[in-house]
Structures are given as structure tokens and as C-alpha cells.
């Protein structure tokens, strides 16, 4: 099934999504990779505010390459989500409702997502130029000294995604191989 969503979200908007569904996402998404996540986590641990309010928001695990003249951003392909797994539960507890990346997530992240009513989207790996074309605006929100890993606010339009983990715990990284193995038995 295909859905059109606009970020930020409400938890109710995400309840109807199922693992494997296609999504065209528009709206505001925050871009952060390892270094920005480490800094956000340190702020959370000290009880200090984050540079943005994560409630209802989505974070895309990306560090866009520098933009060429006249472009909003350079290539913007997803990084491996597991690299943010140590930090993600704390963000979900603050109201984050979606993450975007590639690859499977840990049990701790899936548990935190279930508690928050959050989803995990995967972006098209190997199609960084396509994803970049869907980014209409990009601005550094915090930590410009981190370069491509600075925290950014992106405005996206019809960003193609797939629901990897839904609010019910459905996970394409488990369901897909199971369906394949079942098909071999027929």
C-alpha cells in the first residue's frame, strides 16, 4: 500500500502503516549522523534542551555531501541506522516518532519504538542523488563545525521511503526472509 505523509506527525497518523508499505514523505525532517547523535545524547544525559523539539518529528540518518552551486544539497543517501541505536531510545522517550536510514535495528530500539508509537523508514540505498532531489531546503540547526554531520533541518517533498518497522512491531527484516523461506517450501 502507498501512503502520503507530512512531517511532523501525530502518533495516530502512523498507526495505519504496515511494514512493507511505501510512503512519499513531505515536510520537515531533521538530518543527523553519529557525531550529532552523540552530542544530542550528551545534552539529554545532562538534562539540557536539544537544539530542536523532537516531539512528532523524524530524523534522517544522513550527512549530505556539500551542495554544488545552485543546488540545495549534494548527495543524501542514508547511513546505517544501527550506528545510532545506542542513542535512539533516549530520543524516542522525548517524543521522536520516526527515523529514516538503512539496515536492521536492535531489540532495544524496537522496544523503544513500540513504547513511543514510532516507525522506522528505510530510504533507497544507492540512490543518493534521487533522495537529494527531494530535498527542497536545508539549513544547519546546530554544530556547524561538524561539517556534513551537523544537525540540519530539511524540507522534503515526496521523499520515497518504505516502512521497515511499524507501530505494531512488524519488521521487514524479519518478515521478508520468513516469507521467502515459506515460498521455498511450496
Buried (B, 14 or more C-beta within 10 A) or exposed (E): EEBEBEBBBEBEBBEEBBBBBEBBBBBBBBBBBBBBBBBBBEBBEEEEEBBBEBEBBBBBBBBBBEBEEEEBBBBBBBBBBBBBBBBBBBBBEBBBBBBBBBBBBBEEBBEBBBEBBBBBBBBBBEBBEBBBBBBBEBEBBBBEEBEBBBBBBBBBEEBBBBBBBBBEEBBBBBBEEEEEEEEEEE
